[in-house]
């Protein structure tokens, strides 16, 4: 499978003065050399910046283009990868103010509220703008929105995998909250065979939320509470949503001693354990349509900033 990769600088809205840097790796049709519909979009939200670490491992893995290529190695060459950096930084601290409306100056959320669906709406807008920018950059390349990367691509809309790394997990919490309060839509289970409306990226926040199949928490953590979602009502709503016909949903919590064994921030592990318990309590109610996994990496090693980044290369997304 041929690909185009790069780092784009894209506004969320046409008149916005704030720009997101996004590392992308996109499927190209080997026959026509055009952008094509992937089997899935993997959307990876980054956390705070670690600048000037002097550690070549951290510097290599934190590079946006390298990250997009790592994501492709995890999910396969028929996916599109989008690695999103916050548009605002307060020093090293990422502030996802377009995705989460209630937060402090350091980007730490005070709550997750579904009103106006800011995270899903902003994600859809950003992916659309990234796609348009990519089309400009790839000289001579036109988008072939009807041809797929594999024979399966032309029969259904792409799935969506969302990943949150470190503070990027806060965006996952907001998206999951919005998912719990969203309508499953009238076409959530339609096969779309012969459809002329199959798109490279979701066109609406409902399209995005209905397409999510995998949610990966990647060594998330905050200096305050809120790294993991612990709202029982949200998970009950998601379980009911699944019983009404929404497709299966997998939650995978990936962690290292850097976050899960930090005695100075023991709320991180406590929140993780509570979220796991809440999810596991909904597995039976959803008749198994919720899948839950917890994976611990570098368990026998002392906590370090390097392992916090190395987990990205070690991810087991199966």
C-alpha positions in Angstrom: 0.0 0.0 0.0 1.4 3.4 -1.0 1.1 6.3 1.4 1.6 10.1 1.7 2.9 11.3 5.0 3.6 14.8 6.3 3.0 17.4 9.1 0.3 19.9 8.4 -0.4 23.2 10.2 -4.2 23.6 10.1 -6.8 26.0 11.6 -9.9 24.6 13.2 -12.0 27.2 11.6 -11.3 29.3 8.4 -10.9 32.6 10.4 -9.2 31.1 13.4 -5.8 32.5 14.5 -5.0 29.3 16.3 -3.4 26.4 14.4 -3.1 22.7 15.2 0.0 20.8 14.0 -1.1 17.4 12.8 1.1 14.5 11.7 -0.7 12.5 9.0 -0.1 9.3 7.0 -2.7 8.7 4.3 -3.6 5.8 2.0 -2.9 6.2 -1.7 -4.5 4.0 -4.3 -1.6 2.1 -5.9 -3.4 2.1 -9.3 -4.4 5.8 -9.5 -2.1 7.4 -6.9 -5.1 9.2 -5.4 -6.1 9.5 -1.8 -8.6 6.7 -1.1 -11.0 5.6 1.6 -9.3 3.7 4.4 -10.8 0.9 6.4 -10.3 3.1 9.5 -9.1 6.5 10.7 -6.8 6.3 13.7 -6.9 9.6 15.6 -4.2 10.1 18.2 -4.3 13.1 20.6 -1.0 14.1 22.1 -0.3 15.6 25.5 2.1 18.2 26.9 5.4 19.0 25.2 8.7 17.6 26.4 11.3 19.9 24.8 15.0 19.8 25.2 15.0 16.5 27.0 18.3 15.5 25.5 16.9 12.0 25.3 17.1 10.7 21.7 14.4 8.1 22.3 11.9 10.7 23.5 12.9 13.1 20.7 12.4 10.5 18.0 9.1 9.1 19.3 7.6 12.5 20.0 8.2 13.7 16.4 4.8 14.1 14.7 5.6 12.4 11.5 7.3 9.5 13.3 4.3 9.1 15.5 1.9 8.9 12.5 4.0 6.2 11.0 4.1 4.3 14.3 0.3 4.4 14.4 0.2 2.9 10.9 2.4 0.0 12.0 0.0 -0.7 14.8 -3.2 -0.8 12.9 -2.1 -1.7 9.4 -1.4 0.0 6.0 -5.1 0.3 5.1 -5.7 3.0 7.8 -5.2 6.7 7.8 -3.3 8.1 10.8 -3.9 11.6 12.3 -1.7 12.7 15.2 -3.1 15.9 16.7 -1.3 18.4 18.8 -3.1 21.0 20.9 -3.4 24.5 19.3 -2.6 26.3 22.5 0.3 25.7 24.9 0.9 27.4 28.2 4.6 26.8 28.4 4.9 23.0 28.0 1.2 22.4 29.0 -1.2 21.4 26.2 -4.6 23.3 26.4 -7.3 21.6 24.3 -9.7 24.5 24.7 -11.5 23.9 21.4 -12.3 20.3 22.5 -13.0 20.7 26.2 -14.9 23.9 27.3 -14.2 23.8 31.1 -10.5 23.8 32.0 -7.9 25.8 33.8 -4.9 27.7 32.3 -2.8 24.5 32.3 -5.3 22.5 30.2 -6.6 20.5 33.2 -10.4 19.9 32.8 -12.8 20.8 35.7 -15.6 18.7 34.1 -16.7 16.8 31.0 -20.0 18.1 29.7 -21.7 16.9 26.5 -23.4 20.3 25.8 -22.7 21.4 22.2 -20.5 18.3 21.6 -17.3 20.4 21.3 -14.7 17.5 21.0 -16.5 15.5 18.3 -17.4 18.7 16.4 -13.8 20.0 16.6 -12.4 16.7 15.5 -14.6 16.5 12.4 -13.7 20.1 11.5 -10.0 19.5 12.0 -9.9 16.3 10.0 -11.8 17.9 7.1 -9.4 20.9 7.1 -6.4 18.5 7.2 -7.8 16.6 4.3 -8.2 19.7 2.2 -4.7 20.9 3.1 -3.3 17.5 2.2 -5.0 17.7 -1.2 -3.2 21.0 -1.8 0.2 19.7 -0.7 0.1 16.5 -2.7 0.7 18.0 -6.1 -1.3 16.5 -8.9 -3.2 14.2 -6.5 -7.0 14.3 -6.6 -9.2 12.6 -4.0 -11.0 9.5 -5.2 -13.6 9.2 -2.5 -15.3 6.2 -4.1 -12.3 3.8 -4.4 -11.1 1.9 -1.4 -7.7 0.8 -0.3 -8.9 -2.8 -0.2 -11.9 -4.6 -1.6 -13.7 -4.1 1.7 -13.3 -0.4 1.8 -15.8 0.4 -0.9 -18.6 -1.4 1.0 -18.8 0.6 4.3 -17.8 3.7 6.1 -14.4 3.7 7.7 -14.3 2.9 11.4 -12.6 5.3 13.9 -10.0 4.4 16.4 -9.3 7.1 19.0 -6.1 7.2 21.1 -5.2 9.6 23.8 -1.6 9.8 25.1 -0.8 11.4 28.4 -2.9 14.6 28.7 -4.5 13.7 25.3 -6.6 11.3 27.3 -8.7 14.2 28.4 -10.0 14.6 24.9 -11.0 10.9 25.0 -12.9 11.5 28.2 -14.8 14.3 26.5 -15.5 12.3 23.3 -16.8 9.4 25.4 -19.1 11.7 27.4 -20.5 13.0 24.1 -20.9 9.5 22.8 -23.0 8.6 25.8 -25.4 11.5 25.1 -25.5 11.1 21.3 -28.2 9.6 19.0 -27.2 6.4 17.4 -28.7 7.6 14.1 -30.9 5.9 11.6 -28.1 4.4 9.5 -25.7 3.1 12.1 -26.0 -0.5 11.0 -26.6 0.0 7.3 -24.0 -1.8 5.1 -23.7 1.2 2.6 -23.4 -1.2 -0.3 -23.3 0.8 -3.5 -23.5 4.1 -1.5 -22.2 7.2 -3.1 -21.7 8.8 0.3 -18.7 7.0 1.6 -16.1 9.5 2.8 -12.4 9.5 3.8 -13.2 11.3 7.0 -16.5 11.7 8.9 -18.6 14.6 7.8 -20.6 15.2 11.0 -20.1 14.6 14.7 -22.8 12.0 14.6 -20.9 10.2 11.8 -17.7 10.3 13.9 -19.3 9.1 17.1 -21.2 6.3 15.3 -18.0 5.1 13.7 -15.9 4.7 16.9 -15.0 1.1 17.5 -11.7 1.3 19.5 -10.8 3.7 22.4 -7.2 3.5 23.6 -5.9 5.3 26.8 -2.1 5.4 26.4 -0.4 6.1 29.7 -2.7 9.0 30.5 -2.3 11.2 33.5 -2.8 14.6 35.0 -1.4 16.6 37.9 -5.1 16.9 39.1 -8.0 14.5 39.0 -9.7 13.7 35.7 -7.2 11.6 33.8 -9.8 8.8 33.4 -13.6 9.0 33.1 -15.4 7.9 36.2 -18.9 9.1 35.5 -21.2 6.0 35.9 -24.1 7.7 34.1 -22.0 8.0 30.9 -21.1 4.3 30.8 -24.7 3.3 31.5 -25.8 5.5 28.6 -23.2 3.9 26.3 -24.4 0.4 27.3 -28.0 1.4 26.5 -26.8 2.8 23.2 -25.2 -0.4 22.3 -28.3 -2.4 23.1 -30.3 -0.1 20.8 -28.1 -1.2 17.8 -24.8 0.7 18.0 -21.8 -1.4 17.0 -19.4 -3.1 19.5 -17.0 -0.8 21.4 -13.6 -1.8 22.7 -11.9 0.1 25.6 -8.1 -0.6 26.0 -6.3 1.0 28.9 -2.5 0.9 28.4 -0.2 2.0 31.3 3.3 2.0 32.6 4.8 2.5 36.1 5.4 6.1 35.2 1.6 6.7 35.7 0.1 3.7 37.4 2.7 3.5 40.1 3.2 7.1 40.9 2.8 7.4 44.7 2.7 11.2 44.4 -0.3 11.0 42.1 -2.1 8.0 43.4 -5.4 9.3 42.1 -4.3 8.2 38.5 -4.3 4.5 39.4 -7.4 4.9 41.5 -9.3 6.6 38.7 -8.1 3.9 36.3 -9.3 1.1 38.6 -12.7 2.8 39.0 -13.1 3.3 35.3 -12.3 -0.4 34.7 -14.8 -1.4 37.3 -17.5 0.7 35.8 -16.8 -0.6 32.3 -16.7 -4.2 33.5 -20.1 -3.7 35.2 -21.6 -2.8 31.8 -20.1 -5.7 29.9 -22.9 -8.1 30.9 -25.6 -5.4 30.5 -24.4 -4.8 26.9 -24.5 -8.6 26.2 -20.7 -8.4 25.5 -20.9 -5.5 23.1 -18.5 -3.6 25.4 -15.0 -5.1 25.4 -12.6 -4.0 28.1 -8.8 -4.7 28.4 -6.1 -3.4 30.7 -2.4 -3.8 29.6 0.6 -3.0 31.8 4.0 -2.4 30.1 7.5 -2.3 31.6 6.1 -3.6 34.9 9.5 -4.6 36.3 11.3 -1.4 35.4 11.5 1.8 37.6 9.3 4.7 36.4 10.9 7.0 33.8 9.9 9.6 31.3 11.5 7.4 28.5 9.1 4.5 29.2 6.2 7.0 29.1 7.1 7.5 25.4 8.3 4.0 24.6 4.9 2.6 25.4 3.7 4.1 22.1 6.1 1.8 20.2 5.1 -1.2 22.4 1.3 -0.8 22.2 -0.6 -4.1 21.8 -3.8 -2.9 20.0 -5.1 -6.4 19.2 
